[in-house]
């Protein structure tokens, strides 16, 4: 299925903004993935904060990705 031109550019912009996966985010802040998860849980950035996290869905696969806002 071919998406309208406007939709494609919006998807590309989201991929540029939310470019880090969980392990990359943990590495950037110098923590292991489990320790980073413990820090993210109470802040709610995985669930509630649309400026920090976006979940890309490819069929049944869901990949949460983070922006640089998650580092602030």
TIMI-2910 file (N, C-alpha, C, CB; in pm, 1 decimal, decimal comma, always signed):
<rs>
+----------+----------+----------+----------+----------+----------+----------+----------+----------+----------+----------+----------+------+
!      n_x !      n_y !      n_z !     ca_x !     ca_y !     ca_z !      c_x !      c_y !      c_z !     cb_x !     cb_y !     cb_z ! resn !
+----------+----------+----------+----------+----------+----------+----------+----------+----------+----------+----------+----------+------+
!    +83,4 !   -116,3 !     +0,0 !     +0,0 !     +0,0 !     +0,0 !    +89,4 !   +124,8 !     +0,0 !    -95,7 !     -1,4 !   +121,2 !  Unk !
!    +60,4 !   +215,9 !    -84,3 !   +138,5 !   +339,4 !    -94,6 !    +73,1 !   +445,9 !     -8,2 !   +149,7 !   +387,4 !   -242,7 !  Unk !
!   +152,5 !   +502,0 !    +82,7 !   +101,4 !   +606,7 !   +170,3 !   +109,9 !   +741,6 !   +100,9 !   +178,9 !   +609,5 !   +302,9 !  Unk !
!    +21,1 !   +831,7 !   +135,4 !    +32,1 !   +966,6 !    +78,5 !   +166,0 !  +1030,4 !   +116,6 !    -85,1 !  +1055,6 !   +126,7 !  Unk !
!   +213,1 !  +1119,4 !    +35,3 !   +344,2 !  +1181,2 !    +54,4 !   +357,8 !  +1246,7 !   +192,9 !   +368,6 !  +1285,3 !    -54,7 !  Unk !
!   +255,3 !  +1311,3 !   +239,0 !   +259,6 !  +1379,2 !   +366,5 !   +281,1 !  +1279,4 !   +480,8 !   +131,1 !  +1458,5 !   +388,1 !  Unk !
!   +218,3 !  +1166,3 !   +473,5 !   +228,9 !  +1063,5 !   +578,1 !   +371,4 !  +1008,3 !   +584,6 !   +128,1 !   +948,6 !   +552,0 !  Unk !
!   +433,8 !   +985,9 !   +470,6 !   +570,0 !   +932,7 !   +468,6 !   +667,5 !  +1028,7 !   +535,4 !   +614,2 !   +904,8 !   +325,0 !  Unk !
!   +656,1 !  +1156,9 !   +507,9 !   +748,6 !  +1252,7 !   +567,5 !   +729,4 !  +1259,9 !   +719,0 !   +729,6 !  +1391,7 !   +504,9 !  Unk !
!   +607,9 !  +1244,7 !   +765,9 !   +583,3 !  +1245,3 !   +909,9 !   +648,1 !  +1124,0 !   +975,1 !   +432,2 !  +1247,4 !   +939,1 !  Unk !
!   +641,0 !  +1009,0 !   +910,8 !   +702,1 !   +886,7 !   +963,5 !   +853,6 !   +899,6 !   +967,3 !   +661,4 !   +765,0 !   +878,8 !  Unk !
!   +912,0 !   +957,5 !   +865,1 !  +1056,9 !   +977,6 !   +862,4 !  +1098,6 !  +1071,9 !   +974,2 !  +1102,1 !  +1032,9 !   +725,7 !  Unk !
!  +1024,0 !  +1178,8 !   +995,8 !  +1055,2 !  +1272,8 !  +1102,7 !  +1050,4 !  +1204,4 !  +1239,4 !   +958,1 !  +1391,1 !  +1099,3 !  Unk !
!   +954,6 !  +1115,2 !  +1261,0 !   +946,9 !  +1043,0 !  +1387,6 !  +1068,8 !   +954,4 !  +1406,9 !   +819,3 !   +959,1 !  +1393,9 !  Unk !
!  +1114,1 !   +890,6 !  +1302,0 !  +1232,2 !   +804,2 !  +1313,4 !  +1358,0 !   +884,6 !  +1342,1 !  +1251,0 !   +723,2 !  +1185,7 !  Unk !
!  +1365,0 !  +1006,7 !  +1290,8 !  +1480,8 !  +1091,7 !  +1321,3 !  +1474,9 !  +1141,0 !  +1464,9 !  +1487,4 !  +1211,2 !  +1224,8 !  Unk !
!  +1356,2 !  +1176,6 !  +1510,7 !  +1342,4 !  +1229,6 !  +1645,9 !  +1362,4 !  +1120,3 !  +1750,7 !  +1205,1 !  +1294,6 !  +1663,5 !  Unk !
!  +1300,5 !  +1005,9 !  +1730,6 !  +1309,1 !   +895,2 !  +1825,7 !  +1405,8 !   +790,6 !  +1770,7 !  +1168,3 !   +832,5 !  +1852,5 !  Unk !
!  +1533,5 !   +816,5 !  +1783,5 !  +1634,4 !   +734,7 !  +1717,2 !  +1706,9 !   +637,0 !  +1808,8 !  +1733,9 !   +822,9 !  +1652,7 !  Unk !
!  +1684,8 !   +644,4 !  +1938,9 !  +1755,4 !   +556,0 !  +2032,2 !  +1663,4 !   +448,2 !  +2086,8 !  +1814,8 !   +636,6 !  +2147,5 !  Unk !
!  +1711,3 !   +324,7 !  +2084,3 !  +1639,1 !   +218,5 !  +2151,4 !  +1685,4 !   +212,5 !  +2295,9 !  +1660,1 !    +82,6 !  +2080,2 !  Unk !
!  +1623,9 !   +126,2 !  +2374,9 !  +1652,1 !   +120,1 !  +2519,0 !  +1800,6 !   +101,4 !  +2549,7 !  +1573,3 !     +7,1 !  +2582,2 !  Unk !
!  +1865,1 !    +11,1 !  +2478,6 !  +2006,2 !    -16,9 !  +2507,3 !  +2095,6 !   +101,3 !  +2472,2 !  +2052,0 !   -140,6 !  +2430,8 !  Unk !
!  +2062,7 !   +171,5 !  +2364,2 !  +2140,6 !   +290,2 !  +2326,6 !  +2124,9 !   +400,8 !  +2430,5 !  +2097,4 !   +341,4 !  +2188,0 !  Unk !
!  +2002,9 !   +418,4 !  +2478,9 !  +1977,1 !   +519,2 !  +2581,7 !  +2055,7 !   +486,6 !  +2708,2 !  +1826,2 !   +528,1 !  +2612,9 !  Unk !
!  +2054,3 !   +361,2 !  +2749,4 !  +2128,3 !   +319,4 !  +2869,0 !  +2277,5 !   +344,1 !  +2851,4 !  +2102,6 !   +170,7 !  +2899,6 !  Unk !
!  +2330,8 !   +312,9 !  +2734,8 !  +2473,7 !   +332,9 !  +2709,2 !  +2510,8 !   +481,7 !  +2713,4 !  +2512,1 !   +272,9 !  +2572,7 !  Unk !
!  +2423,1 !   +566,3 !  +2659,5 !  +2451,7 !   +710,2 !  +2658,7 !  +2460,3 !   +768,8 !  +2798,7 !  +2345,6 !   +783,8 !  +2580,0 !  Unk !
!  +2381,5 !   +715,3 !  +2891,7 !  +2386,7 !   +767,8 !  +3028,1 !  +2480,0 !   +686,3 !  +3117,3 !  +2247,1 !   +770,3 !  +3088,5 !  Unk !
!  +2545,4 !   +586,6 !  +3058,9 !  +2647,2 !   +511,0 !  +3131,3 !  +2593,9 !   +408,7 !  +3229,5 !  +2734,0 !   +604,1 !  +3203,7 !  Unk !
!  +2477,0 !   +352,0 !  +3200,0 !  +2418,0 !   +250,6 !  +3287,3 !  +2391,7 !   +122,6 !  +3209,8 !  +2287,7 !   +302,3 !  +3350,3 !  Unk !
!  +2374,9 !    +14,0 !  +3284,1 !  +2332,5 !   -111,0 !  +3220,2 !  +2184,1 !    -97,2 !  +3186,3 !  +2358,9 !   -236,5 !  +3313,7 !  Unk !
!  +2136,0 !   -182,2 !  +3097,5 !  +1994,7 !   -176,0 !  +3056,6 !  +1899,8 !   -196,4 !  +3175,4 !  +1966,3 !   -281,9 !  +2949,0 !  Unk !
!  +1926,1 !   -294,0 !  +3265,6 !  +1835,0 !   -310,0 !  +3380,5 !  +1832,6 !   -188,6 !  +3474,0 !  +1874,7 !   -432,8 !  +3460,0 !  Unk !
!  +1948,7 !   -127,5 !  +3497,7 !  +1952,5 !     -9,2 !  +3584,3 !  +1880,1 !   +108,5 !  +3519,6 !  +2097,7 !    +29,3 !  +3616,0 !  Unk !
!  +1894,3 !   +123,0 !  +3388,8 !  +1825,1 !   +230,6 !  +3318,1 !  +1673,5 !   +210,2 !  +3324,0 !  +1872,5 !   +237,8 !  +3171,4 !  Unk !
!  +1630,2 !    +84,6 !  +3315,0 !  +1486,4 !    +55,7 !  +3322,9 !  +1431,2 !    +95,0 !  +3459,6 !  +1459,4 !    -94,0 !  +3295,8 !  Unk !
!  +1508,0 !    +66,0 !  +3565,6 !  +1465,7 !   +101,8 !  +3701,2 !  +1452,1 !   +253,2 !  +3714,6 !  +1565,8 !    +47,7 !  +3805,6 !  Unk !
!  +1538,9 !   +328,6 !  +3650,1 !  +1529,0 !   +474,9 !  +3655,5 !  +1414,7 !   +529,0 !  +3570,5 !  +1659,2 !   +537,3 !  +3610,1 !  Unk !
!  +1387,2 !   +464,2 !  +3456,7 !  +1279,9 !   +511,4 !  +3369,2 !  +1141,7 !   +482,6 !  +3426,3 !  +1292,6 !   +447,7 !  +3232,6 !  Unk !
!  +1126,5 !   +375,2 !  +3501,2 !   +994,9 !   +332,0 !  +3549,3 !   +922,0 !   +440,0 !  +3629,9 !  +1010,1 !   +207,7 !  +3634,2 !  Unk !
!   +981,3 !   +496,6 !  +3735,4 !   +906,1 !   +596,4 !  +3812,6 !   +882,5 !   +727,0 !  +3736,8 !   +979,0 !   +626,3 !  +3940,9 !  Unk !
!   +967,8 !   +757,4 !  +3638,8 !   +950,2 !   +882,5 !  +3564,5 !   +834,7 !   +873,8 !  +3465,7 !  +1078,5 !   +918,3 !  +3490,6 !  Unk !
!   +801,2 !   +752,0 !  +3421,6 !   +689,9 !   +732,3 !  +3330,0 !   +718,2 !   +770,8 !  +3185,7 !   +574,3 !   +808,9 !  +3377,6 !  Unk !
!   +845,2 !   +789,6 !  +3149,7 !   +873,2 !   +831,7 !  +3012,7 !   +841,8 !   +722,8 !  +2911,0 !  +1017,8 !   +872,8 !  +2999,9 !  Unk !
!   +840,4 !   +597,2 !  +2953,3 !   +807,0 !   +488,7 !  +2861,0 !   +660,2 !   +492,4 !  +2820,7 !   +839,9 !   +354,1 !  +2923,8 !  Unk !
!   +574,8 !   +537,8 !  +2909,6 !   +430,7 !   +529,2 !  +2886,3 !   +364,2 !   +662,6 !  +2855,4 !   +365,3 !   +469,1 !  +3005,2 !  Unk !
!   +393,6 !   +762,8 !  +2934,2 !   +314,8 !   +885,2 !  +2930,6 !   +376,4 !  +1001,1 !  +2854,1 !   +288,8 !   +928,4 !  +3067,1 !  Unk !
!   +505,3 !  +1003,5 !  +2841,4 !   +571,7 !  +1121,8 !  +2787,7 !   +595,0 !  +1110,3 !  +2637,5 !   +704,1 !  +1144,4 !  +2859,0 !  Unk !
!   +508,9 !  +1172,5 !  +2559,3 !   +518,9 !  +1165,3 !  +2413,4 !   +638,6 !  +1242,5 !  +2359,0 !   +391,9 !  +1218,1 !  +2350,5 !  Unk !
!   +698,1 !  +1329,3 !  +2438,6 !   +816,0 !  +1402,6 !  +2390,9 !   +943,7 !  +1321,0 !  +2408,0 !   +829,3 !  +1535,6 !  +2465,1 !  Unk !
!   +937,2 !  +1212,4 !  +2486,7 !  +1056,1 !  +1130,2 !  +2512,0 !  +1051,4 !   +993,9 !  +2445,2 !  +1074,3 !  +1111,7 !  +2659,0 !  Unk !
!   +933,5 !   +933,6 !  +2437,3 !   +923,0 !   +795,7 !  +2389,6 !   +812,6 !   +781,5 !  +2284,6 !   +896,2 !   +700,7 !  +2507,3 !  Unk !
!   +842,3 !   +701,1 !  +2183,0 !   +742,6 !   +667,3 !  +2080,9 !   +756,5 !   +518,8 !  +2051,3 !   +760,9 !   +753,8 !  +1950,0 !  Unk !
!   +645,2 !   +448,4 !  +2041,4 !   +647,8 !   +305,7 !  +2012,8 !   +615,6 !   +286,0 !  +1865,6 !   +547,6 !   +227,7 !  +2103,2 !  Unk !
!   +714,8 !   +235,7 !  +1791,8 !   +694,6 !   +203,6 !  +1650,9 !   +637,8 !    +63,5 !  +1642,3 !   +827,2 !   +215,6 !  +1569,7 !  Unk !
!   +533,4 !    +47,6 !  +1561,4 !   +469,2 !    -83,1 !  +1545,6 !   +486,5 !   -130,1 !  +1402,1 !   +318,5 !    -76,5 !  +1583,5 !  Unk !
!   +543,5 !   -248,5 !  +1389,2 !   +562,6 !   -313,2 !  +1260,0 !   +495,7 !   -449,0 !  +1268,7 !   +715,0 !   -326,0 !  +1222,1 !  Unk !
!   +367,6 !   -453,1 !  +1234,7 !   +291,4 !   -576,7 !  +1251,2 !   +274,0 !   -605,0 !  +1399,6 !   +361,7 !   -695,9 !  +1180,2 !  Unk !
!   +315,7 !   -724,6 !  +1442,3 !   +305,2 !   -762,1 !  +1583,3 !   +422,9 !   -711,3 !  +1665,4 !   +295,2 !   -912,6 !  +1596,4 !  Unk !
!   +524,4 !   -661,9 !  +1600,0 !   +644,7 !   -614,8 !  +1669,0 !   +627,1 !   -469,5 !  +1714,1 !   +768,6 !   -628,0 !  +1577,2 !  Unk !
!   +657,7 !   -442,5 !  +1840,2 !   +649,5 !   -308,0 !  +1895,7 !   +787,0 !   -269,6 !  +1948,3 !   +541,7 !   -299,2 !  +2008,3 !  Unk !
!   +841,1 !   -158,7 !  +1898,4 !   +975,1 !   -115,6 !  +1935,3 !   +968,3 !    +24,1 !  +1996,5 !  +1069,7 !   -117,5 !  +1812,4 !  Unk !
!   +988,6 !    +35,2 !  +2128,2 !   +991,9 !   +168,5 !  +2189,7 !  +1125,7 !   +235,9 !  +2160,2 !   +968,5 !   +159,3 !  +2343,2 !  Unk !
!  +1119,1 !   +359,1 !  +2117,1 !  +1240,3 !   +435,9 !  +2088,2 !  +1232,0 !   +569,9 !  +2161,4 !  +1258,3 !   +457,4 !  +1934,0 !  Unk !
!  +1348,3 !   +625,7 !  +2189,0 !  +1356,2 !   +745,6 !  +2270,7 !  +1422,4 !   +859,3 !  +2195,1 !  +1431,9 !   +717,3 !  +2398,9 !  Unk !
!  +1384,3 !   +980,2 !  +2230,8 !  +1445,9 !  +1100,6 !  +2173,7 !  +1553,8 !  +1150,1 !  +2268,5 !  +1339,6 !  +1212,2 !  +2147,9 !  Unk !
!  +1623,0 !  +1253,8 !  +2228,3 !  +1723,1 !  +1314,9 !  +2314,7 !  +1659,0 !  +1381,7 !  +2436,0 !  +1805,1 !  +1416,6 !  +2236,4 !  Unk !
!  +1528,9 !  +1406,8 !  +2430,9 !  +1458,2 !  +1464,6 !  +2546,5 !  +1462,6 !  +1371,6 !  +2667,4 !  +1312,3 !  +1494,9 !  +2509,9 !  Unk !
!  +1477,7 !  +1241,5 !  +2642,7 !  +1482,6 !  +1144,7 !  +2752,7 !  +1610,1 !  +1162,5 !  +2835,9 !  +1474,8 !  +1000,7 !  +2697,7 !  Unk !
!  +1710,4 !  +1226,2 !  +2779,0 !  +1837,4 !  +1246,8 !  +2849,7 !  +1834,5 !  +1368,1 !  +2940,0 !  +1950,3 !  +1261,0 !  +2750,9 !  Unk !
!  +1734,1 !  +1450,8 !  +2928,3 !  +1728,7 !  +1576,3 !  +3005,5 !  +1652,8 !  +1560,4 !  +3133,6 !  +1665,8 !  +1686,2 !  +2924,1 !  Unk !
+----------+----------+----------+----------+----------+----------+----------+----------+----------+----------+----------+----------+------+
</rs>
